[in-house]
Amino acid sequence: MEKMASLTQAKQEKMRAILKRYAMDEISLDEAYYDLLEEELIPMPQRCAMSAKIPLTEEDEKRLKEKIRGNQ
């Protein structure tokens, strides 16, 4: 979200739409992540090998969704 201003207007709108769907519980965080990658709105990770997924708490997701809602 911090680098959103550097995107074109069209890409900003696509990113907002994906993040809004996540914030409104229409899609999961994983789905939002893959949508952002597919639309080339975020860079592909340098290493696509196996990595441990950091578990999110309910409080983490709540704070993330509030941050997204506050930036729209």
C-alpha positions as CSV (number, residue, x, y, z in Angstrom):
1,M,0.0,0.0,0.0
2,E,2.9,2.3,0.7
3,K,4.1,2.2,-3.0
4,M,0.6,2.6,-4.4
5,A,1.1,6.2,-5.4
6,S,3.9,5.2,-7.8
7,L,1.5,3.1,-9.8
8,T,-0.6,4.3,-12.8
9,Q,-4.1,5.4,-12.1
10,A,-5.5,2.3,-13.7
11,K,-3.3,0.0,-11.6
12,Q,-4.2,1.9,-8.4
13,E,-7.9,1.3,-9.1
14,K,-7.2,-2.4,-9.7
15,M,-5.3,-2.6,-6.5
16,R,-8.0,-0.8,-4.5
17,A,-10.6,-3.1,-5.9
18,I,-8.7,-6.3,-4.9
19,L,-7.9,-4.9,-1.4
20,K,-11.5,-3.8,-0.9
21,R,-12.8,-7.3,-1.7
22,Y,-10.4,-8.6,0.9
23,A,-11.4,-6.0,3.5
24,M,-15.0,-6.8,2.9
25,D,-14.3,-10.6,3.5
26,E,-15.2,-11.5,-0.1
27,I,-11.8,-13.2,-0.7
28,S,-9.1,-14.5,1.6
29,L,-5.7,-12.9,2.1
30,D,-4.1,-15.6,-0.1
31,E,-6.6,-14.9,-2.9
32,A,-5.9,-11.2,-2.7
33,Y,-2.1,-11.9,-2.8
34,Y,-2.4,-14.0,-5.9
35,D,-4.7,-11.6,-7.6
36,L,-2.2,-8.8,-7.0
37,L,0.6,-10.9,-8.4
38,E,-1.5,-12.0,-11.4
39,E,-2.3,-8.3,-12.2
40,E,1.4,-7.4,-11.8
41,L,0.5,-4.9,-9.1
42,I,3.1,-6.3,-6.7
43,P,6.5,-7.8,-7.7
44,M,6.9,-11.6,-7.8
45,P,9.0,-12.7,-4.8
46,Q,12.6,-13.3,-5.7
47,R,12.6,-16.8,-4.2
48,C,9.6,-19.0,-5.1
49,A,11.0,-22.0,-3.3
50,M,9.6,-23.5,-0.1
51,S,9.2,-21.1,2.7
52,A,7.4,-21.2,6.0
53,K,4.2,-19.3,6.0
54,I,3.9,-17.0,8.9
55,P,0.6,-17.6,10.6
56,L,-1.7,-14.6,11.0
57,T,-3.8,-14.0,14.0
58,E,-7.3,-12.8,13.9
59,E,-6.0,-9.5,15.3
60,D,-3.4,-9.2,12.5
61,E,-6.1,-9.5,9.9
62,K,-8.4,-7.1,11.7
63,R,-5.6,-4.4,11.7
64,L,-4.8,-5.0,8.1
65,K,-8.4,-4.7,7.0
66,E,-8.8,-1.5,9.0
67,K,-5.7,-0.1,7.4
68,I,-7.1,-0.9,3.9
69,R,-10.4,0.6,4.8
70,G,-8.7,3.8,6.0
71,N,-6.8,4.3,2.7
72,Q,-9.8,4.1,0.5
